[in-house]
Every structure is written in structure tokens, then in C-alpha cells.
Amino acid sequence: MNWKVFAIVVSLFLIISVPHVSSADQKEHEFFENKIRPLFVSYCHDCHSTAKKQKGGLLLDSKSSLLKGGDTGHLFVAGKPDESLLMKVVGYDDEIKMPPKSKLSTTQIEDLRKWVKDGAYWPDEKTVAVKASAFNIEERKKQWAWQPLSKTKPKPMGSNPWVKSSIDSFVLEKMTEKGLVPASPAQKEALIRRAYFDVIGLPPSPADTKAYLQDNSPNAFEKVVNKLLDSSSFGEKWARHWLDLVRYGDSRGHEFDATIPNAFQYRDYVIRAFNSDVPYNQFVKEHLAGDLITNPRLHPVEGWNESILGTGFLYLGEEVHSPVDIRLDQADRFDNRIDVIGKTFLGLTIACARCHDHKFDPIPTKDYYSLFGFLSSSHYRLARFQSMEKNKKVEQKLVSLRADLEPQIKSDLSDFIKSASVNFPAYAKAAFLGSKLTTASPVPESVGQDILFDDFESGIFKKWKIEGNAFAPAPVSANDLAPEQKDGSFQGKFLVNSYIQKNGQKVTRSDKPTGTLTSLPFLIERNYISLLVGGGNHLGKTCVNLLVDGKIEISITGKNQNAMSPASMDVRRFAGKMATIQIVDQETIG
């Protein structure tokens, strides 16, 4: 089959107006271009311009037509706004009211009044031909949107008590310009509901509301916000907005709606990133090159590679399962990814440059296809992110061991070969006779019973060392628990509790004391350590640690709940080693 390609080249020219401005007119020129011309374009040109319509015989897109006026006469008297028809119609003081849909703002009317009063300046214009197809990237870069940000100091707003920060000063300045005043402070009932819905997307429980209303401390609201930020629901709520940007879905969404393998892993990665306060620059690196980061970010507990999961966003989105034109389908898939990258990370519609140089931004088509080539030269694969870092360490150890042992292995192998060559006839005869023997079945491996390290039912700490004042001298009795902690989630009569401090018969409750409770060393003889854990979700501050050779290898936290939940530590890799368990409370909340 022969294909013919026809190229049609069209040279376009636009007739545009280029103003000629002298230094004396610079101030008037800036006022006109910044205030008056944009006003005419936005509110008048739909009905009074050569490009669209000419109602009432009036045009407002050139100096000559402005001076000519319309069917009702001249539009203004220079220097005399009160005698000008323009000011009467925009002020709605005449039978004719312009713009007809809504009255201009007070500021816009005052700008027109000043313009007429100062002589109704309009720059002299001459007509030139400009080639529309020219793409000057340097000129495009001069657009205001591409200029670097500059710091601006807010105007002093006096001693207004509403202003608590520089941001408030900027807001109050604009509100004052619009004749608005700040709303009165919200009541506590409304404030806590707003905080809950804004931070975690859920309403507060009656108990949470009651506790906040009864808390009259200066930092009562701060404690509520910190509690919500520490909640796993924070990431679950705010990750939704990011997932919308990268068009997250569990399936392709086309016809048979084929699922995307392990798409949920990316979703959970985003939630964990939000809850872990991962810096935005790190977050972006992980999305665009997470598989190339030399020292990737690791999961704080499981130790797996988090960074590589960020690249999963590129393979989300709708795709057909059986395209007819595979090259077009490939182009459409990469175009979708380029579009998402541009909008998500740059706030730009890069995809416009797929067919032509961008009409507004400094993005030529060649840059679009450079990005296209970057994506098309990448490849899709399912990464074993949960084991790759551990395997990398094993590989490094093996390389080191191989280098250390290689000389000895070569020497031993050489000696063995020499010995085997001398004794080969005897070995061959023994092997033949051995093949006639019947071997016994292997003895099945016995399964050991669970080993109880401590259940605290003795009422004393036999195997534990106390440091600090977070933990009482002995396990806490169930009778000493606060009402909200008597939920039946623990077992037995005694437990470890850093919220309750008991000295003799005196019982106090507070989150402020800190300390640790460390067990005596013990031998790891089983595959798992099981325990019940409750309390705060503060990694490194409120947690249960397993220490092997003095190093924290596994750490478990609570779920920001009083209720205790079953938890376990996989200690198979530490079999035969001595370890200690450390219960930590270094967080002060109350």
C-alpha cells in the first residue's frame, strides 16, 4: 500500500495596532493599558468592535472610532466627565444603561471618570503586518506568567486585632478595597466542625465535641488540629485531591473495564506520603524519577522502597484493550501522560503542542516530542518494591563475601580436584554400591509451643527496667483505668499503661510524663512475637520496639485509640539472637 503525504503551507498575516508612546505620555499610557483598554475589551467589545458587532453605530476598538461616537452622538467631552454621555450610561443615570447585564464596580467607574477628566488619552496607532506563524520563544518568556516571583510587603493595617500574620494583612487589604469587613470569630461548635471536615473530611463525634467545648485552655484548638493531623484519616482525605490530578482509578475504564495491576499500591503510597509529611520536592522527584533515586526513601517500619512507587501514576488512566491502530493508540496514551504531567506539576496545557507550537506559552512542538521520546524510551514493569532493598543488601553482602572467600575457595577446590583425580576409581565404586541402598525417611520437624515472655499478671515487673516517670513501679490494675480505657480490649487483670501513674494508693492520670520500659534480654526461638498494643500513633515517640544487638529493628505504634489491637513482629531473620523489647512514651500532649 502506498501512502501520500501532502503538506499545505499557509502564510498568515494579522493586522494589529502597535502604539507609539513618548516618554511624556508614559504614565497616561500605563493607566490606559492597565485600566481602560482591558475594561473596554471585557465589557464593551462584544457589541462595539469591528471583530464582533457594531451596535448603535459605536466602535470602541480604535481612537478614531472612539472620537467619532455613535448614533446618540459623541461619547464624552474631554476633561469634563459630568458632561459626558459615557459617565451617564455606565452610572445608570440615563435611559441607556451600559453594560446592560450588570453595572460596573465603583472602582471601574472611578477609573473611567479619571480617564475622561485627564483628557481621555488614547495612544497614537499605526498599522503594520506581522507574520502570525512566527514562534519567538524569547518573546513568549516575557509574558508576566513566566516572570520570577517577587516578595511584596503588605500594607500596614494598623492595630487591627483580626490580623495575626502577613497573610491576614494581604487579605484585609483587599477586603478593605472591596468595602468588606472580616466575619466575627466562629463559635467553638462551628470551629471544631470546620476543623474536622477540613482536615479529615469527617464530622467530630459527640464525645470529641464535648471534650473540646469543656477545654478552656489557650491551646485547646491547637490540640484538636494536632490530633487531626496525626490521624491517618488526614492522608486519606487529602490524598483524594492529588489522586484526582493524576486521574487515579483501579481500572482502565474502557468496555471490559480491565483492572490495573496493583494500582492500590500507588494510592496507599500517596496516603502514606501525606501522613508522613514528605516534602513536595521529594514527592515530585519520586513521581518523575523514583526508580532512579540512588538512596530511595524507605518505609519507616517495613523498610521497603517507597520512592519507586511514585512512578506508578504514569500507568494510570483510560486505555482501550484492543486498538485497531496501535501506533495512534500509543501516541494517545503518551499524550495523556504528557497532559497529566503538564497540568499536575506545571499547571500548563503542554498537550496543545502535540500538533503545533503552543499558541500562548513558550512551548514549541519539538519540546513536546522531546518529552514524548523520554516517555516512549521508558518501560513498564511491576517492581518488587517490598523486597528489592533487602535483596540489594543481601547482594552487597554476597559480593563482599565472594571477594573475601574467592581465593580460599579456589585453593580448596584445586586441592579437592587433585585428590578426587587420584581416588576417582574408589569413589566411583562406592557411588555404585551406595545407589543400591535404601535411605530412611527424614524425621519431621517438631513444632514448638508458644513461649510466654510476660503477661504482667504477677502484678510486678520481674523482667523489666523502668526509666523516667511515664510508667508506674508496677503494672496497672484494670480497676485503676480511666472510664474511657475500660473497653475490654486487653486481657487479664494487669497491663502496662503510661497514662496512669500510681504511687502507693495515689493514682494520677497525665500524658506529660515520659520514659521507657525495657525488658531483660531473651533468646529469639520462635518466628513471631505477638502482643496487644494501644495508644498514640507517633513513630519513635509512642511505640513498642524490638532491639537486636542494641539496634531498633522493628517498631510498632498504636492507632490513636485507647482500644488495644493485636500486633505481631516477624522475627524469623533474627532466629538464635538475643533481643530486648522496649516500650516507649516520649510524647507529651496534655
GIGINOR-V942738 format. One record per backbone hydrogen bond with DSSP energy under -1.0 kcal/mol. NH is the residue of the N-H (numbers start at 1). CO is the residue of the C=O. Records with the same first field share a line. If there is no record, write none. Layout:
NH: CO + CO
//
This chain:
14: 130
16: 128
18: 126
20: 124
29: 25
30: 26
31: 27
32: 28
33: 29
34: 30
35: 31
37: 32
40: 36
41: 37
42: 38
43: 39
44: 40
45: 40
47: 44
48: 44
49: 53
55: 47
58: 55
60: 48
66: 62
67: 63
68: 64
69: 65
70: 73
71: 56
73: 70
79: 116
80: 77
83: 80
84: 81
86: 75
88: 84
89: 85
90: 86
91: 87
93: 88
98: 89
109: 105
110: 106
111: 107
112: 108
113: 109
114: 110
115: 111
116: 112
117: 113
118: 114
119: 116
120: 115
126: 18
128: 16
130: 14
132: 12
134: 131
140: 136
141: 137
142: 139
143: 140
146: 143
147: 144
163: 160
169: 165
170: 166
171: 167
172: 168
173: 169
174: 170
175: 171
176: 172
177: 173
178: 174
179: 176
180: 175
191: 187
192: 188
193: 189
194: 190
195: 191
196: 192
197: 193
198: 194
199: 195
200: 196
201: 196
209: 205
210: 206
211: 207
212: 208
213: 209
214: 210
220: 217
223: 219
224: 220
225: 221
226: 222
227: 223
228: 224
229: 225
230: 226
234: 231
236: 232
237: 233
238: 234
239: 235
243: 239
244: 240
245: 241
246: 242
247: 244
248: 243
252: 258
257: 254
260: 250
263: 260
265: 262
266: 263
267: 263
268: 264
269: 265
270: 266
271: 267
272: 268
273: 269
274: 270
275: 271
276: 272
277: 274
278: 273
283: 279
284: 280
285: 281
286: 282
287: 283
288: 284
289: 285
290: 286
292: 289
299: 304
303: 299
305: 385
306: 297
307: 297
309: 306
310: 307
312: 309
313: 310
314: 311
315: 312
316: 313
329: 325
330: 326
331: 327
332: 328
333: 329
334: 330
335: 331
336: 332
337: 333
338: 334
339: 335
340: 336
341: 337
342: 338
343: 339
344: 340
345: 341
346: 342
347: 342
348: 342
350: 348
352: 349
353: 350
354: 351
355: 352
358: 363
363: 361
368: 364
369: 365
370: 366
371: 367
372: 368
373: 369
374: 370
375: 371
376: 372
377: 373
378: 375
385: 383
387: 384
388: 384
391: 387
392: 388
393: 389
394: 390
395: 391
396: 392
397: 393
398: 394
399: 395
400: 396
401: 397
402: 398
403: 399
404: 400
405: 401
406: 402
409: 405
410: 406
411: 407
412: 408
413: 409
414: 410
415: 411
416: 412
417: 413
418: 414
419: 415
420: 416
421: 417
422: 418
423: 419
427: 423
428: 424
429: 425
430: 426
431: 427
432: 428
433: 429
434: 430
435: 431
436: 433
437: 434
459: 456
462: 460
465: 518
467: 516
469: 514
476: 495
478: 493
480: 477
481: 478
485: 482
486: 483
487: 485
495: 476
501: 508
503: 506
506: 503
508: 501
510: 499
515: 585
516: 467
517: 583
518: 465
519: 581
520: 463
522: 579
524: 577
529: 569
531: 567
533: 565
535: 561
541: 538
542: 538
543: 584
544: 556
545: 582
546: 554
547: 580
548: 551
551: 548
553: 546
554: 546
556: 544
558: 536
560: 535
561: 535
565: 533
567: 531
569: 529
571: 527
574: 571
575: 572
576: 524
577: 574
579: 522
580: 547
582: 545
583: 517
584: 543
585: 515
586: 541
//
